[in-house]
């Protein structure tokens, strides 16, 4: 069978003849880049629609394309049932034992039957266990279960994080995301809110708008608090209480709070955040296929989650660079109810926006349904590829034809509605019509055998069994994006002795340098409730608390210097110009030096996180006397600039294959993913040139083979006719000789001679057929050699443009003295928890 492991090509099946009802030789290959213009798959139950879409996801994974998949029924978990060795023991845990009983087989016998069945099915399509192994090696597969711990859990509180800059700068897109989020939240508590008329919707939208524009995240708990005590005074021209009285706001807050406090809702609060970048790639940069199983959720919960996920995907998409190559896939099975033709559920707007805009960023959308009449076919006109299987009703066929006609509008190829209708009427199981606007004509094909074991819907216990090995890594805590708010230290000591001398050093320190006992070290004997006085020209701030207060602990603030500076980096050769914002916290020491910036903590706290006031019930360690004088901070500023000049570097990575440099602060994982997309674009471009280079020769050989086959068939028919005539003539001659003619006449001799010539002619015709067969073999060999030549060149391209194996070069950039700009140096109070067993930093993560 022809090789189908081609760069950027998906192996979907083989051509199919609707008249003979037979599969034709040769593979059906689909260009991955065509999915950038999106795809729709429709077909009734039993048409093979889900199997075809699983094939599509398998091909994408083999090609290194990550995917986010929404699975309303539980069928797509089959993507994890991949058994390279094709052994019965691998199939045994996943078979349907009811099917075995119906066939009169034991489970072990049925597992063996399924293993043999899958091995034969793969072999018939030119596949084997090695291709399954390749699939497992190329991508990571995970099943997430929002609202449940059966699979990997999902934390939705992160879904209210402020959108990225690309969304915030696009007013229309920001308002769309706010509107969808507000509608989803209210739908979760049973409120069908109109964005214009509903006070609940307007209030929540206003609160989200204010928080997000300020760059602040807002979780569900924070939203409840803001509904009770809004951080705004007016909505429109009315004050808040006139627009939405406090008593009625309290009722709304209670409904949301009841949701938050409901048993089982904690499953929505823990687990993987809805971070699209993390869902598409592992921490090591390996592509992921993240399957979100939502079969266990109620309708309102499904809509809530799907809408949030679509909004997150839309925000991530808009933050990417433009590309013409496929970057990622979003697939949703059974889209019914989420994209209706008339209503506007929360999921419809972000999905429609993705269909219109995602192609520019290389994100392909694939939607599947049994019921095309329940979809907004005008929106689906944005899809460039339609996979159409057997349909149930004439109404379904008419709706599909309307969608196809809309997709064909503006294309160079015309749309033959009558012909398309005839094709749709003849489709059978696993037989599909592929209508791709990038191709000249539609193609009927039979879908290939799936690499995954298609056993039917996966149960929750089976999901748990599949995901248990991944659970520890997936449940690891995630570092917070910003400092979370914590309750003030209410248990601080009521009686604190005043400091005897500000110059004696940190609390509990021994002037002679002796190490104090733990009881002395962590008892703030010299701390005071009153904040020490400082000169008025000293800038003062408080480092935020980033940990939960231990039981019985006291909150202590220790003095430190804070320095904020901008370091500029410039490299004329590479054309790179970057800057790094530094925020250093350095504790005060003892002796003449007082401050050493080299001991400072860098980048643990962002300047924006520094607060103007302390927490209540806190105590303060003594402040060195010199640190209370403003003049010394000028010296601190100079020493900070000198320290940054000597120590500050920017480490970047360079991709030899592309010449690209990493961004400041970009991890190797993120850089490798970004370079992977650049190399994919280069790969697609070079492969396209090779195909274009060989296209004429390939087409010529195909044409010669076609003409040779036609000639062979014609000669074969002539040979058959000649043989028949010879047999008849020979039979007549012999028969005449035996029917009463006792002597051989001249006529009989003439007929015998003619018969002999007929035999010679028949042999010649047979020889011509043999020559035609030989010519076809020669032409086919030339075509195979051409295909091998193309493959060698494309394999070289694949090896050369593989981001996963590329060795990055390290580049260290250093600033000039003139490139360091110190904004200010001030006094910072750093928080610590004082416990009976020690002193714990409350701000360093």
LOVEXSE-453218 format. One record per residue: x, y, z of N, C-alpha, C in turn. Coordinates in steps of 0.05 Angstrom, whole numbers, plus 5000, padded with zeros to 4 digits. Layout:
BEGIN
XYZXYZXYZ
...
END
This chain:
BEGIN
501749765000500050005000501750255000
500850464988502450714986503050825014
505350935017506251045043504451285050
503351285074501651505082502851675105
505251615114506551775134507852015121
506352205112507352435098507052685115
509052865113509153105129506653275124
505353355146503053535143500653415129
500553145127498353015113497052815132
494352815133492852635150491752405133
492252165142491151925128488351875138
486351915122483551895130482251635120
483151525098481851285088482651235059
480751125044481151065016478751144999
479151204973476951274956474851054956
472351124951470250924951468350974927
467650754914465850764891463050704900
461250904898458550874908456950674890
457650644865456150474847456850174852
459450114855460249844859460249764889
460049974906460149934935462749804943
464949894931467549784938469650004943
471549934960473750114966475750104943
476750334935478650354913481450374924
483450294908486250304919487250594922
489250614940490450874945489251004969
490851164984489951295008488651565002
486851655019485751925018487352085038
488852285029490552455046489252735048
489352835072488153105077490253285087
490553515075492653705082491953835109
493753815129493353915155492754215155
493954365136493554655134490654725128
489154535115486354585108484554605132
485454485155483854505179483954775192
485754945183485855225193483155365186
481955275164479355395156477055235168
477555065187475554935203474054705188
472754535203471354315191468854245207
466854135194464354035206463953745197
463153585216462653305211459753245219
458153155201455353085207454752805198
453052665213452252395207450552285229
448652115221446851995241448351785258
447051695279448151485296448651235279
451151125282451850895266453150955240
453451215233454751285208457751265208
458951245232461851235235463051515240
461351705246462151985250464352005272
463751895295465651915317468351775310
468251545297470651415288472351585270
471051725251472451895232473852125247
472352245266473552465282475852375300
475552135310477852025326480251985308
479751885283481951865264483252135259
481652345256482752615252484452705275
483552645300485152725323487652555325
487552305318489952135318491952235298
491052305274492952405254494252675263
492652845276493753095286495853045307
495252855325497152795346499752685335
499652515315502052405302503652625289
502252825279503653055266504553265286
504153215312505053405333503153635338
500653605331498653825335497153765360
497253945380495653905405492753965400
491053865418488153905415486853925442
484654085442482854095465480153985455
479153785469476853625461474653635482
472253705474469953695492468353445484
467853275504466553015500463952995516
461653055504459153045519458152765525
458952565510457852295513459752095525
462352145525464251955536465651775516
465151825490466351655469469251715465
470151965469472752045460474951965480
474151855503476151735520477451485507
476151385486477351165471480151225460
480751485457483351565448485651465466
484951395491487051305509487250995508
485450865494485550575492487250495468
489850515471491750465449493650245458
493650015444495149785452497049705429
499549795430501449745408502049445403
501949285425502549005421500148845412
497748965413495248835404494848565417
495348555443494948305458492248295471
491148055474488548025486488448135515
490648095530490748195557490548495560
491448635538491148925538488249015533
486848865517484048925511482148835534
482948635549481148515568479848705588
481348895600480049075620477949265607
477949285581476349495568474049385551
473849125549471649015533468949055547
466849045531464149045542463348755547
463148685572462548405579459748325571
457948515569455248455559455348365530
457148485514457448405486458448115485
460348055503461447785503459247585510
457547645530455347465538453347425515
452747635501450847615479451947435457
454547425454455747255433456446975444
455746925469456346665480459246605485
460846815490463646795495464346875523
466446755534467546855560468947115555
469247285576470747535572473547505560
474947285568477647245557477447175527
475547015520475146945492474447185475
472647355487471847595472474147785469
475847815490478247985489480147895467
480447625464482147525443480947575416
478347545414476947605389477347895381
477048075401477348365395480248425387
482148305400484948355393485548265364
484548025357484847915330483448095309
481048185317479348355300480848615294
481948735315483348995312485948965296
487348735300489848695285489248665256
487148515249486448475221485448735209
483748885224482749145214485049335207
486949355225489249525220490849425195
491249165194492849055172491449115145
488849095144487349145119487749435110
488449615128488849895121491749975121
493549775121496349835120497549935146
496149885168497149985194497849745212
499249805233500049595252500649725279
501649555297502249645324504349865326
506149875306508250085306507050355303
504850375287503550635284502150715310
501050525324499850585350502050685369
504350555368506550635385507450925378
507450985353508151255344506251455355
503651395354501651565365502151625395
502751425410503151455439505751615444
507751585427510251735431509952025424
508252095405508152365395506552555413
504652455428502852635444502152505470
501352685489500452605515497352625515
495952425526493052425526492052425555
490152605561489152625588486152675587
484652575607481752625609481252795634
479953015630479153195652476153175657
475353185682472553165689471853395707
471053625696470253855713467953785731
468253865756466153805776466153515786
468253365780468453095789471453015792
471952825809474652725813475152465799
473252385781473652135766476152155749
476352365733478752415717480452625731
481952775716483552995728481653225733
481553335757479653555764480553815751
478653995749479154265737478254475756
479954675761479254895779478155125763
475555195768474255405752474755675764
475655695789476055965801478056115784
479955985772481856115755480656225729
478156145724476856225699476156515699
476156645723475456935724478057105725
480256985718482757145717482557355695
483957575699483857795679484857695652
483557765630484457675604487257795598
488457675577491057775569490858045555
493158165550493158435539491758455512
491958245496490658255469487658285472
486458155492483558175496482858445509
484458535529483858785542484059025523
485759005503486059225485483859225463
482459005461480258985441477659025456
476459265456474159325472471759135465
471359075440469158905432469558625443
471958515440472558245449472358235479
473258435493473058435523470158435532
468458595519465658605527464258345521
465058215498463857955492464557745513
467057755523467957565543466557625570
466257875577464857945601461957855600
460657905577457857835574457457535576
459157385563458857095564459356985592
461457095606462056995633459657055652
458557295650456357375668453957195662
453357145637451056985629451456695640
453856595638454456315647454156295677
455156485692454956475721452056485730
450556665718447756685725446156435717
446856325694445556075685446055845704
448355845718448955635737447155635761
445955875768444055885790441255925780
440755855755438055845744436856115736
438556315731437556575722438156615693
436056625677436356675648436356975644
438657095644438957385645439357505618
437957725612438357885588440558085593
442658095576444858275581444158575583
441858655572441058935572438958995594
437158805599434958855617435458755645
437058555649437458435675439358595693
438358665717440158815736442458635745
441858375749443858185758446158175737
445358155712447358135691449058395689
447658625691449058875688451058915712
450158845736451858875760454358695757
453958445751456258265749458158345727
456958425704458658525682460258765690
459058945705460459185714462759115732
462258935751464358845769466658715755
466058535736468158405720469658605704
468258795692469558995675471559165691
470659245715472459415731474959265740
474559015749476858855759478758795736
477658705713479458625692480958855679
479659085677481059315665483259405684
482959355710485059425729487159205730
486858995714488758775714488558585738
486258585751485958425775484158185769
484957955781483357715779480957735798
478857585791476457585808475357305809
475557175832474456905834471556915843
470356685846467456675853467056795881
468856735900468556845927468757145927
470657245912470957535910468657675896
467457535877465057645863462757665883
462457465899460257465919460657705938
463057745948463557975966463058245952
463858265927463358515913460458565907
458858355904456058395900454758515925
455658425949454658525974455558815979
458158855974459259125979460759205953
459359315934460559385908462759595911
465059555898467159755899466759995880
464260035873463460255855461160405868
460860655860458760815872456260845854
456760835828454460875809454560665787
452260605777451860445753450160605734
451460695713450060895695449961155710
447561275712447261535725446161495753
445461245761444261185787446361085806
446061145832447761035852447060735854
448960575865448660285866446160195880
445560315903443160235918440560295905
440560515889438060575874437760385851
439960315838439760135815439159845824
440459765846440059485855440259495886
437959515900437959545929439559335943
440659405966442459235981441058965988
438558975996437158736004436958535980
436458635957436258455933438958365924
441058525928443758435922444558215940
443658235966444258025985442957755976
440557765965439257525956440857395933
441857565915443557455893446157335904
447357485923449857385935449357115949
447057085962446456835976446156605957
444956655934444656445914447356345904
449156535899451856455890453356325913
452956425938454356305961453356025966
450755975963449655705966450855515946
451355615922452655455901455455385910
456855585920459655545929459855355953
457755365970457855205995456554935991
455354885968453954625963455954395965
455054165977456753925977457553845949
460053785945461053705919462053935902
461354185909462254405893465254445896
466454335917469354365920470854235897
469454045884470753915861471254115838
469754335838470154545818472454735825
473354715849475354915859478254815859
478554555856481254445858482054315831
484554305826485554165803486954345783
487054255758488454405737486854655730
488254885729486855135721486255125691
484355285683483755305654485755485640
488255385639490455515626490855375599
490155505578490155365552492955275544
494955445550497755365544498555105558
497755065583498354825598496754585588
494354645578492654435568493554335541
494954495526495854425500498654295500
500254355520502954245521503654165550
505153945553506153865579508354055588
509154045614511354205623513854165607
514153935595516553885579516253975550
513854085543513454185516512253975497
511453745506510253535489507353605483
506453575458503653645452501753465468
499453585476497453445492494853435477
493353215482490553205474488953195500
487853425507486353455532483353415527
482253195538479453125533477853205558
475853365554474153455576471553295574
471253105592468852935593466753075610
464453135598462353285613459753135614
459852875608457352715608455952705635
457552735657456352715684455052975693
455353185679454353445688451453495680
450153665696447453755688447653955666
445454015652445554185629446654465635
445754585658446754855665449754845670
450754635683453554605689455154575664
454054415645455454375619455754645605
453554795603453655045589455655235603
455655245629457455415644460355345638
461055095639463755015635464655055606
462954975587463654995559464155295552
462455465562462655755556465255865567
465955785592468455885604470855785588
470755535580473055415565473355555538
471155605525471255745499472356025502
471556165523472656435528475656425533
476556235548479456205553480956145528
479755975511481055905486481156145467
479056305467478956545450481056745459
481256785485483356965496486156875489
486656615492489256505486489856535456
487856475439488156495410488956775402
487656975413488157255405490957345414
492157195433494857275443497057155426
496356975407498456835391499157015366
501356945354502157075329500656955306
500257095285498956995261500556775248
499256595235500556375221498756255200
499856135180498255995160498355695164
499955605183500055315189498355255214
497554995215495854915238497454915264
496455055283497755075309496454895330
493854885331492454725351489554675341
488254475353485554395346483754425369
481254515364479154495383476954325371
476154105384474153925374471953895394
469453915385467153855403465353665389
464853445403462953235393460153315403
458153255385455353305392454953595400
455153775381455054065387452154155391
450253975389447454035392446954195418
445554415416444854575439446754805445
449154785434451254985439451555185417
450355125394450655305370448055295354
445755365367443155345354442755565334
440855535315440455725294439055985304
437455965325435856205333436656305360
436756135381437456235408440356315409
441056445432443856535436444756455464
445356195468446456115493449256225497
450256225522452956345527455156225510
454855975501456955845485457055945456
454856065446454756115418456556345409
456656565424458156795416461156735415
462456615436465356555433465856355411
464056165407464555965386464356095359
462456265355462156405329464656585324
465556715345467956885343470456715335
470656485347472856305340472756215311
470356145302469956065274470756285255
470356535263470956765245473856845247
475056825271477656945275480056755279
479456505289481656335297483456245274
482356245250483956155227486456325223
486356585230488656755226490856685245
490256535267492256465287492956165286
492056025265492755745262491155555280
488955645291487355465309484955365293
484855095289482754975274480454885292
478054935283475654855298474254635283
473754415297472354185285469854125302
467554135290464954085304463553845292
462253685308460853455299458053445311
456153335295453353315304451853105289
449753005302447852825288445652985275
445153225286442753375278443453635265
444053645240444853895226442654105227
440054025230437954225230438054395256
439454305276439554445301441954625303
443454665281445754835281445355095265
446855295272446755545257448455505232
447155435211448655365187449955615174
448955855180450256095170452956125184
453056065210455656075223457555855213
456355615208458055395198458955435169
457855645156458855715129461755795131
462855855155465655925158467455685157
466255445157467855195155468555135127
471055085122472055025094471854735086
471654555106471454265100468954155114
467453995098465153855109465553555105
465353405127465253115125462353025130
461152905110458352845112457952545110
456652435131456052145131453052105125
452151865130449351795125447551965143
445552085130443652265144440952125146
439452215167436952065173434552165158
434252425155431852545144432452725120
430452775104430752955082431253245092
430153305115430553565127433553605133
434753395145437653405150439253455125
438553315103439953345078439753625067
437353745069436954015059438654215075
438754175101440254365118443254335111
444254095107447054055100447654175073
445854145054446254265028446354565030
444654685047444754975051447455055062
448454905082451054975093453354945073
453254735057455254695036455254915016
452855005008452555214989453655475000
453155525026454255765038457255755040
458355525046461255495048462555535020
461155454999462255474972462055754960
460455924973460156194962462856344961
463456464939465956604936468256434928
467856164926470055994917469955974887
472255904876472555884846470955644836
470955424852469555194844466555234848
464955154829462055184831460854984850
458255014856456854824874454554704858
454754444854452654294839450854164860
448654294866446854204887445653934880
444753894855443453644848445353414850
447853444840449853234842450453164871
450753374887451353334916449053184929
446653244922444353114934444352814927
445052744902445152464894447352314910
449652444914451752324929450852264958
449652464970448752434998446852195001
445152154981443151934982444451664982
446951644971448251384968450251314990
450651485010452651435030451751205049
453751055058453250835077454950855102
455050635117456650635142459550665136
460850855150463650925148464451035121
462451105105462951235079462051525080
463851705073463351995077463952145051
462552365048463152555028464852775040
467252825029468953045038468753265018
467653495027467553735010469453945021
471653975008473754155017473954384997
473554635006473654854988476454894975
478454764987481154794976481654594952
479754404948479954214927478054274904
478554164881476954224858474254084858
474053854871471653704871471353544897
468853484904468453324929469453034925
470052904947471152634946469552454965
468752224954467452014970469651824980
469651765005471751585016470651415039
472051195044471451035067473551085088
472751135113474651215134476350975142
478851025149480750815156480050695183
481450485190481150345215482450515237
481150555259482250725281484450585295
486550735303488650625319487750565348
485850735357484750695384482650485384
482350345407480250135409477550275415
475750255396473150395398471250205412
471250215439469550035454466850165462
466450415455463950555463464550745486
462450865498462851065519464550945542
466351115553467951045576466451115601
466350935620464950985646466751155664
465551265685467051425704469251265718
468551015725470550845738472850785719
472350755694474450705674476150955670
474851195670476351445669478251455692
477251395716478951395740481351205737
480750975727482950775723485050875704
484151015683486051125663487751355674
486451515691487751765700489251735727
488751525742490151495768493151515765
494451405745497351425743498351715739
496551895729497352165723496552355746
494952255764493752435784495852585802
497952465812499752615829501052855815
501852815790503153035775501053255769
498653165762496553365754495553515778
495653395802494553525825496653695840
499053715829501053875843500154165845
500754295867499854575870501154755849
499654955841500555145821501255405835
503555515829504455765841502455985835
501656145855499656355849500756565831
498956685815499756895797500257155812
498657205832498957445847498557375876
499257565894499057515922496157495931
495357265942492557245951492157405977
489757495980489057646005488757446027
489757516051489457336074488457506097
487357366117486257506140488457626156
488057856169490057986186490757806209
493157846219494057686242492757786267
490557646274488957736296490057636323
491957446322492957336346495557466355
496157706345498757836353498757886383
501057896394501357936423500258206432
498858206454497558456463499658636478
501658506489503658656504506358616492
507458826481510058816468511759026480
514158946488516059146499517259316478
517659566484518959746464521859676461
522959746438525759686432527459856450
529659736461531459886478533560036461
534159926438536060066421535659976392
535260176375534760106347537159996334
539560046345542059956332542859686340
541359546358542259286368541759066348
540659116325540358906305537658776306
537358556291534758426289533758316316
531258256317530058166342531457916351
532157916377533257676389536257636383
537557806368540357766361542157826385
544257676387546157706408548357886398
548958116412551058306402553758166399
554257966415556857826413556957626391
554657586378554557396355553857116363
553257076390552456806398549656736387
549256486380546656406369544656376391
542456526391540556516412538956256412
537756196434536055956435533555996419
532255776410529755816394527655976408
527355946434525256096448525856396447
528456476449529156756447528956856419
529856686399530056776372527256836360
525256696368522656726356520656846374
521656966395519857126412520557426408
518757576396519457856389519558036414
521657996430521858146455522158446450
523658516429524358796425522558926404
520558776394518758886374516759076387
515459236371513559436382511159446364
508959526376506459536362506359786344
507859986352507860236337510060226315
509260306291511160306269513360516274
515960446271518060646277517860886259
518661116270518561366256520961386237
520461496213522661536193522461816181
524561896167524562156154522362166133
521262406130519062436112519662386083
522162406074522862376046523462086039
523161906058523661616052521161486042
521261356020518961216009518660956024
516260906033515760676051513460496039
513860236041511760056031511859796047
509859626042509559366056509359136036
511058936042511058706024508558536030
507158436010504658286014505158016027
503157926042503157656054502357456033
503757236031503157036011502756756022
502356736048501856476060499756496081
498556266088496456266108497756276136
496556416154497556456181497456186196
499756086206499655846222498155896248
497155676259495555706284497355816306
496356026320497756146342500156316335
500656356309502956516300502356816303
504556966306504357256308505657376283
504557596273505557726249507557936257
509957906246512158096252513158216225
513558476225514658606202517658666208
519358586190522258656192522958866172
524759046178525459256159527359146138
527159256115528959186092528959416073
530759416055530859616034529559496009
527959655995526859575970527959755948
528859625927529959775904528459695878
527559895864526159845839527759975816
528459825796530059925774529259795748
529959925726529659815699532359785687
532859545677535459485664534959435635
536259595618535859575589538159405577
537359245558539359075544539159135514
541459145501541459205473543659055459
543058935437545058785421544758865392
546659015382546559125354546558895334
548158685339548458465320545858325315
544458255338541958105335539558285332
539958545337537758735335535858715358
536758595380534958555403535058795421
532758885429532559105449530459015469
531358975494529458875515530059025541
528158985559528559105586527558915607
528658945630527958765653527458945677
525058915688524259065712525158915736
526759035753527758905777526559025802
525758845820524758935846526158765867
527958895882529658745901528858815929
528858615947528358645975530858555990
532258736004534758676017534558736047
535058536064534858586093537158766103
536658916123538759076135540658896152
543258956150545158806166546158966189
548458886200549659026222552359136214
553359326228555959426222555859656202
558159726191558459956174556959926147
556859676137555759636110552759686111
551359586131548459616135546859476114
547659496088546059386067547859256045
547259016038548658876016546658785996
546558915973544558845952544958565941
547358455944547858185933546357975949
545458045973543957855989540957895985
540258065967537358135963535857915949
533257905954531457725940530357875916
530857765892530157895867527657765855
525857925846523457845831521557665846
521857655873519957505889517357655892
517557925889515258095892515258295869
513058335856512758535836512258805848
513159025836512759285847509759345851
508059245833505259295835503959165859
505358965871504258825894504858965920
506659145920507459285945505059455955
504459435981502159565993503059816007
501059996013501660246027501160226057
499860006066499259986094499759696103
500259676129500759406141498059276148
498359016154496058866164495558956193
493058916202492458996230493658786249
493958876274495058706295497758596289
499458746275502158666269504058816288
506458706291508558836307510858886289
512659066298514959156281517559106295
519458986281522158956291523559236291
525559266308526959526308528159596281
528259856276529459956252532260076258
534359986244537060106249536860406247
538260546264538060836266538760966239
540860876226541661006201539560956179
537960736181535960676160533560866163
533461016185531261206188531861476177
534361506166535261766155535061756124
533961966112533461976084535961986067
538162116077540562156060541861886052
541761696070543161446065541861296041
539461356035538061216013539261295986
540461535985541861615960544261425956
545661355978547861165976546860895968
544560815979543360555972542760545942
541860765931541160785903543560745885
545860875893548260845877549360555879
549260445903550360175906548559965891
545960025889544159855874544859855845
545360095834546060115806548659965800
550559995818553159855815552859555817
551159465835550659175838549359055813
547359205803545959105779547859095755
549559295753551559295731553359055732
554158975756556058755759554658485758
552158465766550958205769548558145750
547358355739544958315724545658215695
544557995688544857895660542157805650
541957805624539557695612540357445596
539457215604540056965590537956905570
538756895545536956835524537856575509
535956465495536556235478536256305449
537956185433537756235404537255975390
535455975371534855735355536555745329
538455565326540155565302538555525277
536355375279534755315255533255545244
532555735262530855965253532256225258
534356235275535556485282534056645302
531756535312530056675331531356675359
530856885374531756905401529356885420
529856775443527656755463527057035474
524557065483523757315496524857325524
525257565535526157585563524157445582
525157265598523457115617522056875605
522456825579521156605566522556345574
521056145583522255885590523055735566
524755535570525555365547523155215535
521255125552518854995542517355175524
516755425533515155605517516655685491
519355725493520855795470520855565450
521055315460521055085442518355055428
516255115442513555105430513255315409
514255555415514055775395515755715371
518155615375519955555353518755315337
517355135351516154915337514155015316
512655225323510755335303512155465280
514355605286515855735264516955525245
518055305257519255095241517054945225
514654925237512454795223511654965198
511655225201511155395178513255365156
515755355165517955305145517655035132
516954835149516654565138514454555117
512154665124509854665105510554805079
512055025082512855175058514755015041
516754885053518654735037517354485025
515654355040514354115030512554195006
511154425009509454514987511154564961
513554674965515254714942516154454929
516754254946517553994935515153864920
512753884931510453774918509953914891
510354174892509954324867512054254846
514454204856516654134838516053864824
515053674838514553414827511753374817
510053574820507153534813506753464784
508253604766507853554737508753264730
511053174741511952904735509952694746
509052744771507252564783504552544767
503552784759501052784744501452654717
503852694704504352564678504452254681
505652164702505751874706502951754712
501451904728498751804733497151804707
497552004690496052014665496951784646
499651734646500651514629499551244639
499451214665498350964676495450934669
493951154671491151144665490751064635
492251194617492051134589492950844583
495050764597495950484593493950284602
492550344624490450164634488150154615
487450384603485250394583486050224559
488550264549489550104527489549804533
490449734557490449454565487649334565
485849494576483049394577481949354549
482549544531481649514503482849274490
485449234493486849004481485948744494
485248764519484248524532481548444521
479948644515477348584502477748474474
479648594459480148494432481248214432
482948154451484047884454481947684460
480147764478477947584485476147534460
475547744445473947714420475347534400
477947584396479547414377479547124385
479847074411479846804420477146674415
475046824420472346714416471846644387
472746834369472346784340473946544331
476346524341478146304333476846034342
475846034366474645784376472245714359
470545914353468245854336469045764309
470945894296471845824269473045544269
474745494289476045224291473945014295
472045064311469944874317468244814292
467645024277466044994253467644824232
470144874229471844734210471944434217
472444374242472544094250469843964247
467744114255465144004253464443934224
465144114205464644074177466043824166
468443774177469943544168468643284177
467243304199465943054209463143014200
461943214186459143194178458843114149
459442884143458842764117460842814095
462842984100464743024079466942814081
467042634063469042424064471742504054
471642724038474242824028474543104036
476943194039477543474047477643634022
475743824020475543993997477444234000
477644373977479344623978478144823997
475444833998474245024017474844964045
474944694051475544614078478444694085
480244654065483044724070483245024074
481645184059481745474062480745564089
478645424098477645504124479545424146
480845214143482945134163485245324164
486045414140488145614138487345874152
484845954148483746204161483746164191
482945934199482845874228485645884240
487545784225490345794235491346084238
490546254218491346534220489946664244
487446574250485946684273487346614299
488446374300489946284324492346464327
493746514305496146684306495446964316
493247064304492347334312491547344341
490247134351489447124379491847124397
493946974389496346974405497647244406
497547384382498747654381497147844400
494547824399492947994417493547934446
493847684453494647614480497347734488
499147724468501847834472501648134477
499848274462499548564466498548634494
496748464504495748504531498048474551
499748274547502048234564503948474563
504348574539506148814537504849054552
502249084549500949304563501149284593
500849034603501248984631504049054640
505948974623508749044630509249334630
508049484611508449774611507249904636
504949804644503649914668505549864692
506649624694508449564716510849754716
511949804692514249984690513450264699
511150364690510250624698509650644728
508450424739507950424768510550424784
512550284773515150284787516450564786
516150704764517150974762515651154782
513051114785511451274804512351214832
512850964838513750884865516551014870
518251004850520951124854520751424858
518851554844518451844848517451894876
515551734886514451764913516751724934
518451524929520751484947522651714947
523051834924524852064922523652304937
521052344935519652564949519852514979
519452254987519552195016522252245028
524452175013527152215023527552515029
526652685011526952965014525253075037
522752985039521053085060521952985088
523052735088524152635114526652805122
528252885104530453065110529453325121
527353435109526153675120525153635148
523753415153522653355179524853345200
527153205193529353185212530653455218
530853615197532253875200530554075214
527954055212526154255224524454135246
525753985264524553865287525254015312
523454165323524054335347524654165371
523553925373523953765397526853665400
528353655378531053565380533153785376
532254025370534154245365535554325390
538154365388539754455410539954755410
538954885430538955175431541655275440
542455505430544955635439544255835461
546055855480545556035503547056295498
545656515503546756785499546356945525
548657045536548557215560548957505552
547057665558547257955552547658105578
549458305577550058465600549458755594
548558905614547959185608550359365610
550159605598552059815603551259965628
553160125639552360285663550260485656
550360585632548360785624545560655619
545460395618542960255612541460175638
542460265661541160205686539760455697
537160425701535660655711534260575737
535160685760534060625786531760815791
529360715793526960885798526960995826
527360815845527460905873528560685891
529460765915530160575936528760675961
527360505974525760585998525960376020
524260426040524160246063521760056059
522259796061520159596058519959436084
517559376092517059206115516158936105
517958736111517458456102516158296124
513958156118512458006139513557726145
513457656170514257386179512257286199
511857016200510256896221512056796243
511456886267512956806291511456586305
512656346306511356126320513156036342
512155846358513755746380516155586371
516255496347518455326337520255476317
519555716311521255846291519956086278
521356216261520456446246520256376216
517856416205517356336177516756576160
518056586137517356806118514456776109
513157006110510257016102509957116074
512257176060512057306034513557166012
515557006019517156865999515856595993
515256535967514056285960516156075954
END
